[in-house]
Amino acid sequence: MHPESHIESGSEGGTGCQDANLEKSQSEVLLLLKTITESLNGAITSFNDREYDGCRAECEQLKQENLKYAASIESFERLVTNASRSGSDETYYDAQLPILHAIHHSVNESASDLYQASEYASQGDDGHAMYHSRRAAAYVDAVYANIKRFNENAGVSNSGSGSFASPVPDPPDPEDAPALKADLSDIPDPYYIPKSRFQNTHDEVKRLLGKGFITPYQCSIFDCSEMAAYIEWKLECHNVTAYIATRDDWQDGYGHAWVIVSLRGGKYLAIEPTVSVNEGNLGAEMITYEPEYFVYDQLFEDIYGASEFFGVGEWDWWNKLELK
């Protein structure tokens, strides 16, 4: 992938716009879009230069900028809806707004795939890195193709011809999707065994955690990842929706794993598995609502997704615990 610059600074929309606020709002959208493409180009350059840590940092910044861009589109769209427009203006904006939304979507996809490509490349997994880099490249092409269409529509509006282009479709996934990274046959089958049904509430999670772990914490043997995987397994077996969360750079600079539970009513709680590392500690002490536990690099729905990403050996609590 190679960075390019495609935004024409003079593309301000169609003629005859009667609302100055509408013109100002469109200019703000385009200014944010230009910032986004600069960040996207920076992330691409870092990846091409094999500066994978820098690429991931730029992808995180890009996602935040894309959120601002999405908010500006929504504000612009509200103004368009409420403005008094002629028929030609209405046709113009009906064509341009879907293109702006399509750019937002393609930026999200390209940032996510660039991040994943950097993650895999830094681990030496060239197969997965190539797959995600190709997918990212396709969405980057879609970003610039839609910017080109936006600019072309602006020119059409200025000429008065009224024949506007629609957004380019999403690119297909690369056909050479890589095989699973890990041999999942090491995971017990069946893994999730249905037991008595609990509910997704704070009190029910507290009951399931009980007195916490009796088996002591051992770094690289029975640590946060095995503990988190066991908690996720136990909760899911009791019909409580739980996820394994990971972060590469935790508070002490090391990687970390924990559990997030989706509560009834749309709220969430987190479980810090390493709090209860001594026999007799209450599992309730593991429950937290601290904001840092809801910022993560990966969120896995089950043991299979976590094992595909990090390998089964990172989570194999079943080889470390004796269950009664």
C-alpha positions as CSV (number, residue, x, y, z in Angstrom):
1,M,0.0,0.0,0.0
2,H,1.2,3.5,-0.8
3,P,-0.1,6.8,0.6
4,E,-1.8,9.2,-1.7
5,S,-3.5,12.6,-1.3
6,H,-6.8,12.9,-3.2
7,I,-9.0,15.5,-1.5
8,E,-9.6,18.7,-3.5
9,S,-9.7,21.6,-1.2
10,G,-12.1,23.5,-3.4
11,S,-14.9,20.9,-3.3
12,E,-17.6,22.7,-1.4
13,G,-20.7,21.2,-2.8
14,G,-23.4,22.3,-5.3
15,T,-24.4,25.8,-6.4
16,G,-27.4,27.7,-5.1
17,C,-27.1,26.7,-1.4
18,Q,-29.1,29.3,0.5
19,D,-28.0,28.4,4.0
20,A,-24.6,29.7,5.1
21,N,-24.6,27.2,8.0
22,L,-25.1,24.4,5.6
23,E,-22.0,25.5,3.6
24,K,-20.0,25.9,6.8
25,S,-21.0,22.5,8.0
26,Q,-20.0,20.8,4.8
27,S,-16.6,22.6,4.9
28,E,-16.1,21.2,8.5
29,V,-16.9,17.7,7.2
30,L,-14.3,18.1,4.4
31,L,-11.7,19.5,6.7
32,L,-12.0,16.5,9.1
33,L,-11.9,14.2,6.1
34,K,-8.6,15.7,5.0
35,T,-7.2,15.2,8.5
36,I,-8.4,11.6,8.3
37,T,-6.6,10.9,5.0
38,E,-3.4,12.4,6.4
39,S,-3.6,10.0,9.4
40,L,-4.5,7.1,7.1
41,N,-1.4,7.9,4.9
42,G,0.7,8.0,8.1
43,A,-0.5,4.6,9.2
44,I,0.2,3.1,5.8
45,T,3.7,4.6,5.7
46,S,4.4,3.2,9.1
47,F,3.2,-0.3,8.1
48,N,5.2,-0.2,4.8
49,D,8.3,0.8,6.9
50,R,7.6,-2.0,9.3
51,E,7.2,0.4,12.2
52,Y,4.3,-1.8,13.6
53,D,4.0,-0.1,17.0
54,G,3.7,3.3,15.3
55,C,1.2,1.9,12.9
56,R,-1.0,0.6,15.7
57,A,-0.8,3.9,17.5
58,E,-1.7,5.8,14.3
59,C,-4.7,3.4,13.7
60,E,-6.0,4.2,17.2
61,Q,-5.7,7.9,16.5
62,L,-7.4,7.4,13.2
63,K,-10.4,5.7,14.8
64,Q,-10.8,8.6,17.2
65,E,-10.7,11.1,14.3
66,N,-13.2,9.0,12.4
67,L,-15.6,9.2,15.3
68,K,-15.4,13.0,15.0
69,Y,-15.9,12.8,11.3
70,A,-19.0,10.6,11.8
71,A,-20.4,13.2,14.2
72,S,-19.8,16.0,11.7
73,I,-21.6,14.0,9.0
74,E,-24.6,13.6,11.3
75,S,-24.7,17.3,12.1
76,F,-24.4,18.1,8.4
77,E,-27.2,15.7,7.5
78,R,-29.5,17.3,10.1
79,L,-28.9,20.7,8.5
80,V,-29.5,19.3,5.0
81,T,-32.8,17.8,6.2
82,N,-34.0,21.0,7.7
83,A,-32.7,23.4,5.0
84,S,-34.9,24.9,2.3
85,R,-33.5,23.4,-0.9
86,S,-34.3,23.5,-4.6
87,G,-34.8,20.2,-6.5
88,S,-31.3,20.2,-7.8
89,D,-29.8,20.8,-4.3
90,E,-31.9,18.0,-2.9
91,T,-30.6,15.6,-5.6
92,Y,-27.0,16.7,-5.0
93,Y,-27.1,16.2,-1.2
94,D,-29.0,12.9,-1.6
95,A,-26.0,11.7,-3.6
96,Q,-23.2,13.2,-1.5
97,L,-24.4,12.1,2.0
98,P,-24.2,8.3,1.3
99,I,-20.7,8.8,-0.1
100,L,-19.6,10.6,3.1
101,H,-21.1,7.7,5.1
102,A,-19.4,5.1,2.9
103,I,-16.0,6.9,3.4
104,H,-16.5,6.7,7.2
105,H,-17.2,2.9,6.9
106,S,-14.2,2.2,4.7
107,V,-11.9,4.2,7.0
108,N,-13.1,2.1,10.0
109,E,-12.4,-1.1,8.1
110,S,-9.0,-0.1,6.8
111,A,-7.9,1.1,10.3
112,S,-9.0,-2.2,11.9
113,D,-7.3,-4.3,9.3
114,L,-4.1,-2.2,9.4
115,Y,-4.0,-2.6,13.1
116,Q,-4.5,-6.4,12.8
117,A,-1.9,-6.6,10.0
118,S,0.6,-4.8,12.2
119,E,-0.2,-7.1,15.2
120,Y,0.3,-10.2,13.1
121,A,3.4,-8.9,11.4
122,S,5.1,-8.1,14.7
123,Q,4.4,-11.7,15.8
124,G,6.0,-13.1,12.7
125,D,2.7,-14.4,11.4
126,D,3.1,-13.4,7.7
127,G,0.0,-15.3,6.5
128,H,-2.4,-13.3,8.6
129,A,-0.5,-10.1,8.2
130,M,-0.7,-10.4,4.4
131,Y,-4.4,-11.2,4.5
132,H,-5.3,-8.1,6.6
133,S,-2.9,-5.9,4.7
134,R,-4.6,-6.8,1.4
135,R,-8.0,-6.2,3.0
136,A,-6.9,-2.9,4.3
137,A,-5.5,-1.9,0.9
138,A,-8.9,-2.7,-0.7
139,Y,-10.7,-0.4,1.8
140,V,-8.1,2.3,1.3
141,D,-8.8,2.2,-2.4
142,A,-12.5,2.5,-1.6
143,V,-11.9,5.6,0.5
144,Y,-10.1,7.3,-2.3
145,A,-12.6,6.1,-4.9
146,N,-15.4,7.6,-2.9
147,I,-13.5,10.9,-2.4
148,K,-13.1,11.0,-6.2
149,R,-16.8,10.5,-6.7
150,F,-17.6,13.2,-4.2
151,N,-15.4,15.6,-6.1
152,E,-16.9,14.6,-9.4
153,N,-20.4,15.1,-8.0
154,A,-19.4,18.6,-7.0
155,G,-18.2,19.3,-10.5
156,V,-21.5,17.9,-11.9
157,S,-23.5,20.2,-9.6
158,N,-21.5,23.2,-10.7
159,S,-22.1,22.3,-14.4
160,G,-25.8,21.9,-13.8
161,S,-26.1,18.5,-15.5
162,G,-27.6,16.8,-12.5
163,S,-26.2,13.2,-13.1
164,F,-24.6,12.2,-9.8
165,A,-22.6,9.1,-8.9
166,S,-23.4,6.8,-6.0
167,P,-20.9,5.3,-3.5
168,V,-18.5,2.5,-4.7
169,P,-19.5,-0.9,-3.2
170,D,-17.5,-2.5,-0.4
171,P,-14.6,-4.5,-1.8
172,P,-14.8,-8.3,-1.5
173,D,-12.7,-10.1,1.1
174,P,-9.4,-11.6,-0.3
175,E,-9.9,-15.1,-1.5
176,D,-6.8,-16.4,0.2
177,A,-8.0,-16.1,3.8
178,P,-5.5,-17.8,6.1
179,A,-6.1,-21.0,8.0
180,L,-6.6,-20.9,11.7
181,K,-3.5,-19.9,13.5
182,A,-3.9,-22.4,16.3
183,D,-4.7,-26.1,16.5
184,L,-8.0,-25.9,18.3
185,S,-8.1,-29.7,18.8
186,D,-6.3,-29.1,22.1
187,I,-9.4,-27.5,23.5
188,P,-11.7,-30.0,25.4
189,D,-14.7,-31.1,23.4
190,P,-17.4,-30.3,24.5
191,Y,-16.0,-27.2,26.1
192,Y,-19.0,-25.2,27.2
193,I,-21.2,-27.6,29.2
194,P,-24.7,-26.2,30.1
195,K,-25.3,-26.1,33.9
196,S,-28.0,-24.4,36.0
197,R,-29.1,-21.1,34.5
198,F,-28.1,-17.8,36.1
199,Q,-28.9,-14.3,35.0
200,N,-26.7,-11.4,33.7
201,T,-26.8,-9.4,37.0
202,H,-24.2,-8.2,39.4
203,D,-25.5,-10.4,42.2
204,E,-25.6,-13.5,40.0
205,V,-22.0,-12.9,38.8
206,K,-20.9,-12.5,42.4
207,R,-22.5,-15.8,43.3
208,L,-20.8,-17.6,40.5
209,L,-17.4,-16.2,41.5
210,G,-17.8,-17.5,45.0
211,K,-14.6,-17.3,47.0
212,G,-12.4,-16.9,44.0
213,F,-9.4,-19.0,43.1
214,I,-7.8,-21.5,45.5
215,T,-5.1,-22.4,43.0
216,P,-2.3,-19.7,43.5
217,Y,-1.2,-17.3,40.8
218,Q,1.9,-18.4,38.9
219,C,3.4,-16.2,36.2
220,S,3.3,-17.8,32.7
221,I,1.8,-21.0,34.2
222,F,-1.5,-20.1,35.8
223,D,-1.8,-16.3,35.4
224,C,-4.3,-13.7,34.2
225,S,-5.0,-15.4,30.9
226,E,-5.8,-18.9,32.3
227,M,-7.8,-17.3,35.1
228,A,-9.8,-15.1,32.7
229,A,-10.5,-18.1,30.4
230,Y,-11.7,-20.2,33.4
231,I,-14.0,-17.4,34.6
232,E,-15.4,-16.9,31.1
233,W,-16.0,-20.6,30.8
234,K,-17.8,-20.9,34.1
235,L,-20.0,-17.9,33.5
236,E,-20.9,-19.0,30.0
237,C,-21.7,-22.5,31.2
238,H,-24.3,-20.9,33.6
239,N,-25.9,-18.9,30.8
240,V,-24.1,-15.6,31.7
241,T,-22.8,-13.7,28.6
242,A,-19.1,-13.0,29.1
243,Y,-16.1,-12.0,27.0
244,I,-12.4,-12.3,27.3
245,A,-10.7,-8.9,27.0
246,T,-7.0,-8.3,26.4
247,R,-4.7,-5.3,26.3
248,D,-1.1,-5.4,25.0
249,D,0.2,-2.5,27.2
250,W,-1.5,-2.7,30.6
251,Q,-0.6,-0.6,33.7
252,D,2.8,-2.1,34.2
253,G,3.7,-2.3,30.5
254,Y,2.9,-6.0,30.2
255,G,0.0,-7.7,28.5
256,H,-3.1,-8.5,30.5
257,A,-6.4,-10.4,30.2
258,W,-9.6,-10.1,32.1
259,V,-13.4,-10.7,31.7
260,I,-16.2,-8.3,30.7
261,V,-19.9,-9.3,31.4
262,S,-22.8,-7.8,29.6
263,L,-25.4,-7.1,32.2
264,R,-29.2,-6.9,31.8
265,G,-30.2,-3.3,30.9
266,G,-27.3,-2.6,28.6
267,K,-24.6,-2.1,31.3
268,Y,-21.3,-3.9,31.8
269,L,-19.1,-5.0,34.6
270,A,-15.5,-6.2,34.5
271,I,-13.8,-9.0,36.4
272,E,-10.1,-8.6,37.4
273,P,-9.1,-12.3,37.8
274,T,-5.8,-11.8,39.6
275,V,-7.3,-10.0,42.6
276,S,-8.4,-13.2,44.3
277,V,-5.0,-15.0,44.3
278,N,-5.0,-16.2,47.8
279,E,-7.2,-19.0,49.2
280,G,-10.3,-17.6,50.8
281,N,-10.4,-14.2,49.0
282,L,-14.0,-13.3,48.1
283,G,-14.7,-13.4,44.4
284,A,-16.8,-10.2,44.8
285,E,-13.5,-8.3,45.1
286,M,-12.8,-9.2,41.5
287,I,-15.8,-7.2,40.2
288,T,-15.0,-3.7,39.0
289,Y,-16.5,-0.9,37.1
290,E,-13.3,1.1,36.7
291,P,-13.1,2.8,33.2
292,E,-9.7,1.4,32.3
293,Y,-11.2,-2.1,32.2
294,F,-13.4,-1.1,29.3
295,V,-10.5,0.0,27.1
296,Y,-9.0,-3.1,25.4
297,D,-7.2,-4.1,22.3
298,Q,-9.1,-7.4,21.7
299,L,-12.5,-8.7,22.9
300,F,-13.2,-12.3,22.3
301,E,-16.7,-13.9,22.4
302,D,-15.3,-17.4,23.3
303,I,-12.3,-19.5,23.9
304,Y,-12.0,-20.3,20.2
305,G,-11.5,-16.7,19.1
306,A,-9.0,-16.1,21.9
307,S,-7.1,-19.3,20.9
308,E,-7.0,-18.5,17.2
309,F,-5.4,-15.1,18.1
310,F,-3.0,-16.1,20.8
311,G,-2.8,-19.9,20.7
312,V,-4.4,-22.5,22.9
313,G,-1.5,-22.6,25.3
314,E,-2.2,-19.1,26.5
315,W,-5.6,-20.1,28.0
316,D,-5.4,-23.8,28.9
317,W,-6.7,-23.6,32.4
318,W,-8.0,-27.2,32.1
319,N,-4.4,-28.4,32.2
320,K,-3.7,-26.4,35.4
321,L,-6.9,-26.9,37.6
322,E,-8.4,-29.9,39.1
323,L,-12.2,-29.5,39.1
324,K,-14.4,-31.2,41.6
